[in-house]
């Protein structure tokens, strides 16, 4: 992230800490980017007082103009509620979206004090990608354990696992984990599995390759 003439930006989802006195910016949460749809999104901009406090502005959702913002006042601007606080050492502008909408993806927002400008483009995750590294193992109690990996797992709400027996019987199960246990198996049956990731707003990712296992 950029550091320009005493300006520090922080793109966070609850839990970012910033130490303005030393110009240290730390993003402690979340440990991922892009953000997920409907996440709480907080943007914080900190200016030192050498820029003055008379001209403080916020750029709303792709606007070329800046809206004036005022000390100790919450203003609804575009996708965010913007709060400005001026203390003895800094001007702190905090913009919060309690649930960032998918429509905000690609939107440019920013802040300005006097002639100093800092902005950023909101980056929201797209639909889930196909799961990978699907493996099948046998548990101690004679069940099948299906495992897989997912990219940007934090944006996935759950997985739909379709189970087919001898190409005749289909069953669907839902799990929040990157694994599922299949029991009540029938000897001599050819089982196949397809895994589909579902994200936090219900978008489906591509189905996995067909995984087969014969229970003997």
ABEGO torsion letter per residue (X at the ends): XBBBGGBBBBBBBEGBBBBAAAGBBBBAOBABOBBBBGBBBBBBBBBBAAAEAABBBBBBGGBABBBBBBBGBBBBBEABBBBBBBBAABBBBBBBBABBBAAABGBBBBBBBEABBBBBBBBBBBBBBBBBGBBBBBBAAGBBBBBBBBBGAAABABBBBBBBBGGABBBBBBBABABBBBBGBBBGBBBBBBBBBBBAAGBBBBBBBBBBBBBX
